[in-house]
């Protein structure tokens, strides 16, 4: 199992043709460095694709997810260029739910 201590979301889109080296360069540009046991999330302009770069302490993992319908509920520039997510918020994001409404108990808060 890959240990992840922190999950960071970038609000600027990433070209989904980017491979591990390009994604790592973007992590360094946005977050300063790729820290061990951290996951870095990027979406494309349309918001229907996501890439996750994980530094596991030894190397890098790059994963991609694509929605066939709908969009990921992504961060906005007004929230800053990077956002910290909890594991529960990541789970909501991956399935297309509004991650920013996830409470401490993992439930979706009704606004």
C-alpha positions as CSV (number, residue, x, y, z in Angstrom):
1,X,0.0,0.0,0.0
2,X,1.2,3.5,-0.8
3,X,1.2,5.8,2.3
4,X,-0.2,9.2,1.6
5,X,0.0,11.8,4.4
6,X,-1.1,14.9,2.5
7,X,-3.3,15.5,-0.6
8,X,-2.8,18.7,-2.6
9,X,-5.1,19.9,-5.4
10,X,-3.8,22.4,-8.0
11,X,-6.4,24.8,-9.4
12,X,-4.7,25.4,-12.7
13,X,-5.4,22.8,-15.4
14,X,-2.8,20.4,-16.7
15,X,-2.5,19.0,-20.2
16,X,-3.5,15.4,-19.8
17,X,-0.8,14.3,-22.4
18,X,1.7,15.1,-19.6
19,X,3.8,12.2,-18.5
20,X,5.6,11.8,-15.1
21,X,8.4,14.2,-15.9
22,X,6.0,17.0,-17.0
23,X,3.7,16.4,-14.1
24,X,6.6,16.5,-11.7
25,X,7.8,19.8,-13.2
26,X,4.3,21.2,-12.6
27,X,4.4,19.9,-9.0
28,X,7.7,21.7,-8.4
29,X,6.3,24.9,-10.1
30,X,3.1,25.0,-8.1
31,X,4.1,23.4,-4.8
32,X,7.8,24.0,-4.6
33,X,8.9,20.4,-4.4
34,X,7.5,16.9,-4.5
35,X,7.5,15.7,-0.9
36,X,7.5,12.1,0.1
37,X,4.1,10.6,1.0
38,X,2.2,13.4,-0.7
39,X,-0.4,13.2,-3.6
40,X,-0.8,16.0,-6.1
41,X,-4.0,16.3,-8.1
42,X,-4.5,18.0,-11.4
43,X,-7.5,18.3,-13.8
44,X,-7.7,19.2,-17.4
45,X,-9.6,22.3,-18.6
46,X,-12.8,20.5,-19.2
47,X,-12.7,19.0,-15.7
48,X,-13.5,15.4,-17.0
49,X,-10.0,14.0,-16.5
50,X,-7.7,13.9,-13.5
51,X,-4.1,13.0,-12.9
52,X,-2.6,12.2,-9.6
53,X,1.2,12.2,-9.0
54,X,2.3,10.5,-5.8
55,X,5.8,10.5,-4.3
56,X,6.1,7.3,-2.2
57,X,9.5,8.1,-0.7
58,X,11.3,6.1,-3.3
59,X,9.9,7.2,-6.7
60,X,6.8,8.6,-8.4
61,X,3.5,7.1,-9.3
62,X,1.3,8.7,-11.9
63,X,-2.4,7.7,-12.2
64,X,-5.2,9.0,-14.4
65,X,-9.0,9.0,-14.1
66,X,-11.5,9.9,-16.8
67,X,-15.2,10.5,-16.4
68,X,-17.4,9.4,-19.4
69,X,-20.2,11.7,-18.1
70,X,-20.1,14.8,-16.0
71,X,-17.1,16.6,-14.5
72,X,-15.0,16.5,-11.4
73,X,-16.0,19.2,-8.9
74,X,-12.6,21.1,-8.9
75,X,-11.2,23.9,-6.9
76,X,-11.5,27.5,-8.1
77,X,-8.8,30.1,-8.4
78,X,-10.5,32.2,-5.8
79,X,-9.6,29.4,-3.3
80,X,-5.9,29.8,-4.1
81,X,-3.6,28.1,-6.5
82,X,-3.4,25.0,-4.3
83,X,-5.8,23.4,-1.9
84,X,-5.3,20.7,0.8
85,X,-7.8,17.9,0.8
86,X,-8.7,15.3,3.4
87,X,-8.9,11.6,2.4
88,X,-12.7,11.8,2.7
89,X,-12.7,14.8,0.4
90,X,-10.5,12.9,-2.1
91,X,-12.9,10.0,-2.1
92,X,-15.8,12.4,-2.9
93,X,-13.8,14.2,-5.6
94,X,-12.9,10.9,-7.4
95,X,-16.6,9.9,-7.7
96,X,-17.7,13.4,-8.8
97,X,-19.3,14.6,-5.5
98,X,-18.9,18.1,-4.1
99,X,-15.7,17.5,-2.0
100,X,-15.8,20.9,-0.4
101,X,-19.1,19.9,1.4
102,X,-17.6,16.8,3.1
103,X,-17.6,17.1,6.9
104,X,-15.3,15.6,9.4
105,X,-17.5,12.5,9.7
106,X,-17.1,11.9,5.9
107,X,-20.8,12.9,5.2
108,X,-21.9,15.5,2.7
109,X,-23.2,18.6,4.4
110,X,-26.3,20.1,2.9
111,X,-25.9,23.9,2.4
